[in-house]
Amino acid sequence: MWLSSRLEADIISPDMNKYELTLVLDGKAGAAKKKKVTENLDKVLKLFKGVVTETKEWGVKELAYKIGKSDTGLYLYFEIELDPAGVKALNDKLRTDPDLIRFLLIRKDK
């Protein structure tokens, strides 16, 4: 299934760029919250014909400083391919997501 969605994405828009997305949730976040955030990301990417190519969970790490009430953060890493037009919408969605305490979206070099 991953291969078919990957091929569809290449056929739809060969101009897709590769991005790295790192999400930080509260360290006390459970599996349900992690799943909810991941599903929301998939919905937004699907809407803009993007695809997740790789996912890694970096685990819970201590934060350098307290963010809100959080001393620890659960780090999730995604490599995604997305049309440049969808990046702003994804950025806006991530900015307004109350489950995230931080995120970083960067474009990878070609």
C-alpha positions in Angstrom: 0.0 0.0 0.0 2.8 2.4 0.8 4.3 1.8 -2.6 1.1 2.5 -4.4 0.4 5.8 -2.6 4.1 6.7 -3.2 3.7 6.1 -7.0 0.4 8.0 -7.0 2.1 11.0 -5.4 4.9 11.0 -8.0 2.3 10.8 -10.8 0.1 13.6 -9.4 2.9 16.2 -9.0 6.5 15.6 -9.8 7.3 19.0 -8.3 6.9 17.8 -4.7 9.5 18.9 -2.3 10.9 16.8 0.6 10.6 18.1 4.1 11.6 17.0 7.6 9.0 17.5 10.3 9.7 17.2 14.0 6.8 17.4 16.4 7.1 17.7 20.2 4.2 16.6 22.4 4.0 16.8 26.1 6.2 14.1 27.6 3.2 12.8 29.6 1.2 12.3 26.3 -0.2 8.9 26.0 -0.5 6.6 22.9 -4.0 8.0 22.2 -2.8 11.6 21.9 0.2 10.5 19.7 -2.2 8.6 17.5 -4.5 11.6 17.2 -1.7 13.9 16.2 -0.4 11.4 13.6 -3.9 10.9 12.2 -4.4 14.7 11.9 -1.1 15.0 10.1 -2.1 12.3 7.7 -5.5 14.0 7.0 -3.8 17.3 6.2 -1.2 15.7 4.0 -3.8 13.7 2.1 -5.8 16.9 1.5 -2.8 18.5 -0.2 -1.6 15.3 -1.9 1.4 14.9 0.4 2.8 11.6 1.6 4.8 10.5 4.7 7.9 8.5 3.5 9.4 7.8 6.9 8.3 8.0 10.5 10.5 7.7 13.7 9.7 8.0 17.3 12.6 9.5 19.1 11.0 9.0 22.5 10.7 11.1 25.6 13.5 13.6 26.2 14.1 16.2 28.9 13.5 19.7 27.6 16.3 22.3 27.9 13.7 24.6 29.6 10.2 24.3 30.7 7.6 25.0 28.0 4.2 25.7 29.6 3.9 23.0 32.3 6.1 20.5 30.4 9.6 19.4 31.6 9.8 16.6 29.0 8.8 16.2 25.4 7.8 13.2 23.2 9.6 13.7 19.9 8.1 12.4 16.6 10.0 12.7 13.3 8.5 12.5 9.9 10.0 12.7 6.4 7.3 14.0 4.1 6.8 14.9 0.4 4.5 17.8 -0.2 3.6 20.3 -2.9 4.9 23.7 -2.0 1.4 25.1 -2.0 0.4 22.9 0.9 3.2 23.9 3.1 1.6 27.0 4.4 -1.6 25.2 5.2 0.3 22.5 7.1 2.3 25.1 9.0 -1.0 26.9 10.0 -2.5 23.6 11.1 0.5 22.7 13.2 0.6 26.2 14.7 -3.0 26.0 16.0 -2.8 22.4 17.2 -3.1 22.5 21.0 -1.5 19.0 21.5 1.9 20.2 20.2 4.2 22.2 22.3 6.7 22.7 19.5 7.3 21.8 15.9 9.9 22.3 13.2 9.3 22.0 9.5 12.3 22.3 7.2 12.8 21.7 3.5 15.5 19.1 2.6 18.0 19.9 -0.1 17.4 18.3 -3.5 
